Amino acid sequence: MNLDEIKNSISNLTIWKKGNQRAPHKPLLLLYALGQLQKGNPRFLPYEQAGQDLK
């Protein structure tokens, strides 16, 4: 995947909406994942670790 494809995927990220309710989980998880990569953590993290970090 090249940089343009990554940018396109991020810009087309959808957020669940119903009326005035929003669930911004995808963008927040993306930021979390990028932060973990920046810290030098593995590309794939166990769900349990992310769950504990984001509690």
Secondary structure, 3 states (H helix, E strand, C coil): CCHHHHHHHHHCCCCEEECCEEECHHHHHHHHHHHHHHCCCCCCCCHHHHHHHCC
